[in-house]
Amino acid sequence: MIRGALAGAAAAAVWAAAEPGVARLVGPPAGYSDLRLLGALLTGDGQRWRAAGLAAHLVNGALFGAAFAGLGARGWRHGLAAAQAENLVLWPCMAILDNVHPDRRSGAWPRLAGNRRVFAYEVAVHALFGVTLGVLGGRAQRSKSSS
């Protein structure tokens, strides 16, 4: 499970690095990203949102990776399916975030729940995370079995 957690944290780091490119391709509301979603929620929109968002995102990735490994899942197909399942399960929480997130309350972001561009963005970044987790997790599994 430790290797799974490391693979999950690494996959979350890849996701974080890819966010600007994915945003350019998909076109969510200006400034929208998962790092901002988490970070501003944790800090109340202060200057520390980026560090807080990245830390929370890496921890979430590690926990997801540990659970992924603990369930015996591996490979990019399992990773993709697991990440998209999580995305679908968590999507209804956007309705809650619409009421509490600082960027929603200030009007900087439009409604998130039901926003097709936000949903497309989340599908894309979850796909990247899942495939990366599955590939890295599979490598960790192979290195473990060859030891």
C-alpha positions in Angstrom: 0.0 0.0 0.0 2.9 2.3 0.5 4.0 1.9 -3.1 0.4 2.6 -4.1 0.4 5.8 -2.0 3.6 6.9 -3.6 2.1 6.2 -7.1 -1.0 8.1 -6.1 1.0 11.1 -4.9 3.0 11.1 -8.1 -0.1 10.9 -10.2 -1.6 13.8 -8.3 1.6 15.8 -9.0 1.3 15.0 -12.7 -2.4 16.2 -12.6 -1.3 19.4 -10.8 1.4 20.1 -13.4 -1.1 19.4 -16.3 -3.9 21.6 -15.0 -3.0 24.8 -17.0 -2.8 22.8 -20.3 -6.0 21.0 -19.6 -7.7 24.3 -18.8 -6.5 25.7 -22.1 -8.0 22.7 -24.0 -11.3 22.4 -22.1 -12.0 26.0 -21.1 -13.4 25.9 -17.6 -14.2 29.2 -15.9 -11.2 31.5 -15.6 -9.0 30.6 -12.7 -10.7 27.2 -12.1 -8.5 24.3 -11.1 -8.6 21.6 -8.6 -5.7 23.1 -6.7 -7.7 26.4 -6.5 -10.9 24.5 -5.6 -9.2 22.8 -2.6 -6.8 25.5 -1.6 -9.2 28.4 -1.5 -11.7 26.3 0.3 -9.0 25.5 3.0 -7.5 29.0 3.3 -10.5 31.2 2.6 -8.9 32.5 -0.6 -5.7 33.9 1.0 -2.3 33.9 -0.6 -1.6 30.4 0.6 -4.2 28.7 -1.5 -1.7 27.3 -4.0 0.4 25.5 -1.3 -2.6 24.4 0.6 -4.3 23.1 -2.5 -1.2 21.2 -3.7 -0.7 19.7 -0.3 -4.3 18.6 0.0 -4.2 17.3 -3.6 -1.1 15.2 -3.0 -2.5 13.7 0.2 -5.8 12.9 -1.6 -3.8 11.2 -4.4 -1.7 9.2 -1.9 -4.8 8.0 -0.1 -6.5 7.1 -3.3 -3.4 5.3 -4.5 -3.1 3.3 -1.2 -6.8 2.3 -1.5 -6.3 1.4 -5.2 -3.3 -0.8 -4.3 -5.0 -2.3 -1.2 -7.9 -3.4 -3.4 -5.4 -5.2 -5.7 -6.2 -3.0 -8.7 -3.4 -2.2 -11.2 -2.9 -1.2 -14.7 -4.1 1.9 -16.6 -7.6 0.5 -17.3 -8.3 -0.1 -13.6 -6.8 3.3 -12.8 -8.9 5.1 -15.4 -12.1 3.3 -14.2 -11.4 4.0 -10.6 -10.6 7.7 -11.1 -13.7 8.2 -13.2 -15.9 6.4 -10.7 -14.5 8.7 -8.0 -15.3 11.7 -10.2 -18.9 10.6 -10.7 -19.4 9.9 -7.0 -17.9 13.3 -6.0 -19.6 15.4 -8.8 -22.8 16.0 -6.8 -20.6 17.8 -4.1 -20.3 20.7 -6.6 -23.8 21.8 -5.5 -22.4 22.1 -2.0 -19.3 23.9 -3.1 -21.5 26.4 -5.1 -22.8 27.6 -1.7 -19.5 27.6 0.3 -16.5 28.1 -2.0 -15.0 31.6 -1.8 -14.7 32.0 -5.6 -18.4 31.1 -6.0 -19.5 33.4 -3.2 -17.5 36.3 -4.6 -18.9 35.7 -8.1 -15.5 35.0 -9.6 -16.7 31.6 -10.8 -20.1 30.7 -12.2 -22.1 27.8 -10.8 -20.1 24.6 -10.8 -22.8 22.1 -10.5 -24.1 21.3 -13.9 -21.4 23.3 -15.7 -20.4 21.2 -18.7 -16.9 22.8 -19.1 -16.1 22.1 -15.4 -17.4 18.5 -15.8 -15.3 18.0 -19.0 -12.3 19.4 -17.2 -12.8 17.0 -14.3 -13.2 14.1 -16.6 -9.9 15.0 -18.4 -7.8 15.5 -15.2 -9.3 12.4 -13.5 -8.5 10.4 -16.7 -4.9 11.6 -16.6 -4.6 10.8 -12.9 -6.1 7.4 -13.2 -4.0 6.3 -16.2 -0.8 7.7 -14.5 -1.7 5.9 -11.2 -2.4 2.6 -13.0 0.9 2.8 -15.0 3.0 3.8 -11.9 1.1 1.3 -9.7 1.7 -1.5 -12.2 5.4 -0.6 -12.2 5.6 -0.7 -8.4 3.8 -4.0 -8.4 6.2 -5.5 -11.0 9.3 -4.2 -9.1 7.8 -5.7 -5.9 7.3 -9.1 -7.5 10.8 -9.1 -9.0 12.5 -8.4 -5.6 
